[in-house]
Amino acid sequence: MKGYIYSKQDSLFGQREIVGFGEDDFFVQEIDRSLANDIIMKNHYSKKYYNATYIHLGVYVDSEIVGVLQYGYAMNPASQSSVVENTKIDEYLELNRMWIDDSAGRNSESRSIGYSVKYIKRRFPKIKWIQSFADQRCGMFGIVYQAANFKYYGEHDSIFWELDGITYHNSIKTREAAGLVGYKLLNDPKNKDRVHRSKLRQFRYIYFIDRRCIADCLLEEKPYIKYYDEEVVS
């Protein structure tokens, strides 16, 4: 089928697996988890990867990797039914991390997202919807998701903590999670003066692969927020 990229070897069932989607000069394709994590740690503003990702896509321009998209579970993996009723834990995804180099060119973010959605539709047919959050630090309030036909479901404020250039969500600092390295670092009295708190706006977007799920969404869809809206940015 046009646009889909297939593995070079046949699977156990005698057919080659889909590993990506795109065009000769711009495409997304599966990459190894360790490579994806390394690129994210070096380039993403958070400077860390998320352990619950399980789909790792490289963004390629002229066969050179210029970005990464990582999909997986939400921070609370079982929270899906509070967003869309009748959704099982393996029937949704969250875009946990995305970084694309400026060299990829105009519209590369929305194009990459769109191609990744087409890949997911075929490679993971159980997935019914995809959620992502645009962070205030990225600017323009998620316009890349608007260009990729995601629906907008409002904003909320989230607390983040920064230590030594690494960003942590508030849940890492506040929950009793002694086994988490981030929890220990953020609450270590020795680091008290080096930990910085910030409150940032986050904008929720959802793409419904199975459009029947729209009726089960417990959130109110809202008009797209615009980066040039004076009431928004004042």
Number of C-alpha atoms within 10 A of each C-alpha: 5 7 14 19 21 16 13 10 10 11 10 8 7 8 11 14 18 18 19 25 25 22 15 12 10 19 24 29 23 22 18 11 14 10 12 21 21 13 19 24 14 12 16 18 16 16 17 19 18 16 11 15 20 13 20 23 26 27 32 22 19 12 11 12 20 18 26 27 26 26 24 22 23 20 14 8 14 13 14 22 15 12 14 19 14 13 20 15 15 15 16 23 26 22 18 21 23 20 18 21 14 11 10 18 10 9 11 20 24 18 20 26 22 20 23 26 19 16 24 22 15 16 14 14 12 15 20 22 22 20 22 22 21 19 18 15 11 9 10 15 25 25 18 19 24 18 14 18 16 22 19 23 18 16 17 9 12 14 14 17 19 16 17 10 12 14 18 20 15 17 16 19 19 11 10 11 13 9 8 12 10 18 19 16 16 22 14 11 10 10 14 12 8 12 17 14 14 10 12 13 15 19 18 20 23 23 21 18 19 13 11 10 15 18 9 14 19 12 13 8 15 11 9 17 18 15 14 10 9 8 8 10 10 5
